[in-house]
Amino acid sequence: MAITSDVLVIGGGLAGVTAAVSAAREGADVRLISHKHSTMQQASGLIDALGYLPPTGDDAELTPTAGRTGAMDQRATPEGPLPEPFAAVDRLPEGHPYRLVGAEALRSGLALFDEMVDSYHGAHTDRNALVPTFGGSVKPTARYPASVAGGLASDGAPMLVVGFRSLAAFDARQVAGQLRETGVPFSVAGRELTLPAGLADDMTPTRVAHALDRDERLDGTPARAALAALIEPHLDAVKGGAARVGLPACLGDERVEAVCEELSDRLGARVFEIPMGPPSLPGLRLSDRLYESLDEAGVRYETGNPVVGVETDADGRVDAVLVDRKGTEIPYGADGIVLATGGLVGKGLDSDREGVREPVLGCHVPHPAERYEWYVDDVFGDQPYARFGVATDERLRPLDAAGGVQFPNVHVAGATLGGADVAREKSASGVSLATGVVAGRQAAKVAATGVVG
Amino acid sequence: MNPPPDEEDSRAAPRPRVPPTEAVLSEPSLSDLDPVADAADRWGVTTTATDGGTSTQDSLDPDNYDAVDVFSGGALDLRDGSDSCYKCTSCNTSCPVAEVDDSFPGPKFQGPEQWRLKRKEDQDIDESIMSCSNCMRCDSACPSSVPLSQMHNEARGEYVAEQMSKLSREYVRNRILSNYRFFAGIGSKIPRVTNFITGLGVTRWAGEKLLGITSEREFPAFATETFRAWWQDRGGAAIENPDKRVAYFHGCYSNFNTPEVGKAMVRVFESFGYEVLVPPQKCSGTPMFANGMVADARRHAETNVRELVAAIGEGADVIASCTSCSLSLRQEYPELFDMNGIDDLAAHTYEGLEYLRIHEDLDGALAEAAADEDADSYAYHAPCHARNQGLARQALETFRQVDGMTIEDVGDSCSGISGTYGWKTEKYDYSMAIGEEMFDHMEAATGETGMTECPTCAMQMEHGTGYEVRHPLEVLAETIETAS
């Protein structure tokens, strides 16, 4: 078998990259494989750790199927936004990934992130920052891109929100209205503008970003100057004049900070980005940066082919996984394996009417046999399916139906893990970082010592 | 062991179609290229072109494969793929053409949306499908495994067969571009004369004015001796080894233009003890798929599948040095054609460096090697089609281990040429705009020699920077020789 490494990481999202770098820092020879581009590119680029504490199912009225039993009206709203993520970890339900690896692992994960990505803010404090979203809500988050920093809701500076009419997903007036509704401590107004001449009406956010990145001439005017001139007449829309201006997150790609700085200088007001849905420039930038750090850490990686099978020894130890290279199954051998293939969106978990599966290694995924127990009618309620995923021990090794370790040299990280409702908790990135660091270390340890038990 | 049959032996003047068992030994006939040939006849079907490119006329043996109607279920019905799309736009974000061509709606429209539009009614294919360069980056971008490039190939085949005028300049031009092998076969017979003629300003001017082939690019020079001629002079394989055998799919470009790549492949594989077979072969179909000439591609595929499957029967795995050729045999063939043995061929096909990394101790072989520090600094570009096979990092990982060698990745952008795309007058500026990022990164890299697996990416790299561009197998052959 020619393709071998000490540690093999399956999955190229935030958890996989974190695990790979973490294992490499322990001295392991690491290879990362990813079937497709990661869903990290579609994410907001914000690094949430823990923003809310949803009510747990201790109360009979709040059982997973409460929606259908009429208890929905009494459903307690999640506690939050939490001032900081760490203290609340112990109050999460048992089996939550944070409960397995502990608040210290979250700190380690964030610390590793800070080393990999130096363009983010938030490392100076344990406290959550409050970042405006393109829905007009305010999201508690632990780390955020520098380009987003100007928009923090804890700041009292008057804010103008600018949108582009052609960008239907972002309505500046709605964002501003919603922020006012939320009770933010500053005055805010929204204006919808037409893109500068020279950019087509239906221009995509990536195209706008690249025009600003390269400062392309649009009808003879450099793009940054053209955009500033467009916004300038509207600064007075906010009482007292706007001290900061928020735009949809398309203000550049590699050079976003320079673009923000130039726009700020021209307008005499801090220009910042409000994170968007896909195509998400902050997500794309973060992904680029993380892959650079993979390279810097000496991790070999490849994207394009799926893992379709697994070779185990008599003790259930995974000797190799089989990668389908366009019709040929090639074994990739490793001592320690990290499974970080994502959740239901990232296709690391699969489901149909019959059941829920982890399709890559076939790890056991606990879930009710009765499909009507998988969800509640209240869309934003305590959805059982949101917590579906692989259950593990404290070393993140997958557990079988009987509660025993299923694959002793496999460690699971990120959204593939069960037990967290990351959308309600605002904990997706933190879970990936905390479990990624632990899974990477554990896999490196298995590789170094040969001991899995 | 005797060298395998060589099509050069039996080149004859263009002649009418011959039964397929003999066709392999003939040059493509002029009748294959009649630009005004009736489309239905070309396709061998009368109703729809999106039958996966199967035809009834040119069949090898009708019992060996079945035509598949994509719209009534079966393996080529892609509606499931449409429903897998959750509109995350990852494909559009990854599309190099949509990035620079504001009129191109992007892969999400070309793929799942066009398939939905066509679901019930007799809806025409939108002409924008012809602006897709078939880089296939959308395939690896899609988190839901929507078969985007397959959808594009099907739609483009249907558009060309049913909606594009066979008298249009675009059709004639595209037919010529996609049948590069046909013209290269003729031109390479008198390489110096051909190179002289194609180098003339008037030739390029005429190409632009008459055909819409950009005059900005220099036509690639033909080698004075093709790879196959060299192979024949050499007496074929130098090593016989029934246990380690590979069949080399050299493709058109390393045969006619860069035989040094083919020779390097032979040197490297023989140094690892492999017996190299060079079966008769035609175009892999890559330029034909990109231009919707699916029937042409299928005709060539019949030869390739038959000959390569025969080599596999003799214990060989199939090795390509061009990553577009290997992608075609591995992915587009089984996606678009239904032929006997086609899945076996896909399963036995590899790119050269990929194969050695899997089956040999390449790290060990390179551990003893040393590079010349001044000479050996490379700016490496991973072709889009290599990316789709998971091969984007293999050259970097391999050569970084060589003492004294510097190799830098010039980024994950598309080179912009995409085979025939950048040769089209109306696409030339887009092609160069796409390539700009790669040119910048090449200039910024330490090395002043380019490296890539793809012959047309190499053209673009050279065109944009003036750098000499080498194939990893050439560098590997040299490097291994320093160690021994």
Interface residues (C-beta under 8 A of the other chain):
Chain A: A2 I3 I33 K36 H37 S38 T39 Q41 Q42 A200 M203 T204 T206 R207 H210 P278 P279 L284 D295 R300 Y301 E302 T303 G304 N305 V323 R325 K326 G327 T328 I330 V345 G346 K347
Chain B: C88 T89 S90 N92 T93 S94 A98 E99 D102 S140 A141 C142 P143 S144 S145 L327 R330 Q331 P334 D343 A346 A347 H348 T349 Y350 E354 R357 I358 H359 E360 D361 L362 R387 N388 Q389 G390 L391 A392 R393 Q394 E397 D409
